[in-house]
Amino acid sequence: MSTDTTDELFRNAMARFTNGVTVITTANSGTPFGLIATSVCSLSADPPTVLVCVNRSASAHDVILRAKVFAVNLLSADQKDVAQRFASEKGPSRFDPAQWRAGKSGAPLLTGSVVSLDCKVIATHNGYSHTIFIGEITDSSTHDDPSAHCLFWHQRHFAAAAVEAR
């Protein structure tokens, strides 16, 4: 067992964590921006808030700072194609207009996602290579099918949960 903390060892260790795959979105003058993120978690229920860690080099980073809004879209296991599009394409071509609608804030919400959270930025914090955005949830929607399962990222691959029959 190695105890060295090189960049590669750190990345390998973090790859062992299983996380839901989210697309963080925002918009600027009607143009959508977004990125894949797995560093998303609940912060508080009162007020309802989430935190999202966004790399400062991401194209959506500065747009979120200016717009002061973002949406968190938790992908369903059936939306692997959306994740692959965000991983391989750049800019607005990532957004298929048939799959997205504008939330109350103007941030794009993914139709059919397990959950979409429309948020306003209430605080930012320095996270070294990332900015930690604290978002107050102003609106939310959930998948019509409560048994819809989310897409996971584990060991640098997309995965779906193996669900036991009830």
C-alpha positions as CSV (number, residue, x, y, z in Angstrom):
1,M,0.0,0.0,0.0
2,S,1.4,3.3,-1.1
3,T,1.1,6.5,1.1
4,D,2.6,8.8,-1.5
5,T,0.3,11.7,-2.5
6,T,1.4,12.4,-6.1
7,D,-1.1,13.8,-8.5
8,E,-1.6,10.4,-10.1
9,L,-2.1,8.6,-6.8
10,F,-4.6,11.3,-5.8
11,R,-6.5,10.9,-9.1
12,N,-6.5,7.1,-8.7
13,A,-7.8,7.4,-5.2
14,M,-10.6,9.8,-6.2
15,A,-11.6,7.5,-9.1
16,R,-12.6,4.9,-6.5
17,F,-15.3,7.2,-5.2
18,T,-18.7,6.6,-6.9
19,N,-20.6,9.8,-7.7
20,G,-23.7,10.7,-9.6
21,V,-23.1,12.4,-12.9
22,T,-24.4,15.9,-13.2
23,V,-24.4,18.5,-15.8
24,I,-24.0,22.0,-14.4
25,T,-25.5,24.6,-16.7
26,T,-26.0,28.3,-17.0
27,A,-26.7,30.8,-19.8
28,N,-25.4,34.1,-21.1
29,S,-27.7,36.1,-23.4
30,G,-29.6,32.9,-24.3
31,T,-26.4,30.9,-25.1
32,P,-26.2,27.8,-23.0
33,F,-23.0,26.8,-21.2
34,G,-22.3,23.6,-19.2
35,L,-20.0,21.0,-17.8
36,I,-20.0,17.6,-16.3
37,A,-19.4,17.6,-12.6
38,T,-19.3,14.9,-9.9
39,S,-18.3,17.3,-7.1
40,V,-21.9,18.3,-6.1
41,C,-23.5,17.8,-2.7
42,S,-26.3,19.1,-0.5
43,L,-25.3,21.8,2.0
44,S,-28.3,22.7,4.0
45,A,-32.1,22.2,4.1
46,D,-32.7,25.7,5.6
47,P,-32.3,27.4,3.2
48,P,-32.1,24.6,0.6
49,T,-28.6,24.9,-0.8
50,V,-26.1,22.8,-2.7
51,L,-22.4,23.3,-3.4
52,V,-20.8,22.7,-6.7
53,C,-17.1,22.7,-7.4
54,V,-16.2,24.0,-10.9
55,N,-12.7,24.1,-12.4
56,R,-11.6,27.7,-13.1
57,S,-10.5,26.6,-16.6
58,A,-14.0,25.4,-17.5
59,S,-15.7,27.5,-20.2
60,A,-18.8,27.8,-18.0
61,H,-16.9,28.9,-14.9
62,D,-16.8,32.7,-15.6
63,V,-20.3,32.6,-17.1
64,I,-21.7,31.2,-13.8
65,L,-19.8,34.0,-11.9
66,R,-21.3,36.7,-14.1
67,A,-24.9,35.2,-14.4
68,K,-25.0,34.3,-10.7
69,V,-27.2,31.3,-11.5
70,F,-26.7,27.7,-12.4
71,A,-28.7,24.5,-12.6
72,V,-27.7,21.0,-11.4
73,N,-29.1,18.2,-13.6
74,L,-28.6,14.7,-12.3
75,L,-28.4,12.4,-15.3
76,S,-30.5,9.2,-15.4
77,A,-28.9,5.9,-16.3
78,D,-30.6,6.4,-19.8
79,Q,-28.8,9.7,-20.4
80,K,-25.2,8.4,-20.9
81,D,-25.3,9.9,-24.4
82,V,-25.7,13.4,-22.8
83,A,-22.7,12.8,-20.6
84,Q,-20.7,11.5,-23.6
85,R,-21.7,14.6,-25.7
86,F,-20.5,16.9,-22.9
87,A,-17.3,15.0,-22.5
88,S,-16.5,15.1,-26.3
89,E,-18.0,18.3,-27.6
90,K,-17.5,22.0,-26.8
91,G,-19.8,25.0,-26.6
92,P,-23.6,25.2,-27.4
93,S,-23.5,22.1,-29.6
94,R,-23.6,20.0,-26.4
95,F,-27.2,21.1,-26.0
96,D,-29.8,19.3,-28.2
97,P,-32.7,21.8,-28.1
98,A,-35.2,18.8,-28.0
99,Q,-33.7,17.8,-24.6
100,W,-33.4,21.1,-22.8
101,R,-35.7,23.8,-21.5
102,A,-34.9,27.1,-19.7
103,G,-35.5,27.1,-16.0
104,K,-36.9,30.1,-14.1
105,S,-33.3,31.5,-13.8
106,G,-32.6,31.0,-17.5
107,A,-30.2,28.1,-16.8
108,P,-30.9,25.0,-19.0
109,L,-32.8,22.1,-17.4
110,L,-32.5,18.6,-18.9
111,T,-35.8,16.9,-19.7
112,G,-35.9,13.5,-18.2
113,S,-33.1,14.0,-15.7
114,V,-33.6,12.3,-12.3
115,V,-33.7,15.8,-10.7
116,S,-33.0,19.3,-11.8
117,L,-32.2,22.1,-9.4
118,D,-32.4,25.7,-10.5
119,C,-30.1,27.8,-8.2
120,K,-29.0,31.3,-7.6
121,V,-25.4,31.8,-6.4
122,I,-25.3,33.1,-2.9
123,A,-21.6,32.6,-2.1
124,T,-18.3,31.6,-3.7
125,H,-15.2,30.2,-2.1
126,N,-11.6,29.6,-3.3
127,G,-11.0,25.9,-3.9
128,Y,-7.5,26.2,-5.3
129,S,-8.0,25.1,-9.0
130,H,-11.7,25.3,-8.5
131,T,-14.4,27.7,-7.3
132,I,-16.8,26.4,-4.8
133,F,-20.2,27.8,-5.7
134,I,-23.0,27.8,-3.1
135,G,-26.4,27.8,-4.7
136,E,-29.7,28.4,-3.1
137,I,-32.3,26.2,-4.8
138,T,-35.1,28.4,-6.2
139,D,-36.9,25.7,-8.1
140,S,-36.7,22.0,-8.7
141,S,-38.1,19.2,-10.8
142,T,-37.9,15.4,-10.5
143,H,-38.3,12.6,-13.0
144,D,-41.9,11.5,-13.5
145,D,-40.9,7.9,-12.7
146,P,-39.7,7.8,-9.0
147,S,-37.8,4.6,-9.8
148,A,-35.6,6.3,-12.3
149,H,-31.9,5.6,-11.4
150,C,-29.0,8.0,-11.8
151,L,-25.9,7.6,-13.9
152,F,-22.8,7.0,-11.9
153,W,-19.1,7.7,-12.5
154,H,-16.8,5.1,-11.0
155,Q,-13.2,4.1,-11.9
156,R,-13.3,6.6,-14.8
157,H,-16.3,4.9,-16.4
158,F,-20.0,5.4,-16.5
159,A,-22.0,2.9,-14.5
160,A,-25.6,2.2,-13.5
161,A,-26.7,0.9,-10.2
162,A,-27.7,-2.8,-9.8
163,V,-31.1,-2.5,-8.1
164,E,-32.6,-5.3,-6.2
165,A,-36.3,-6.1,-6.8
166,R,-38.5,-4.9,-4.0
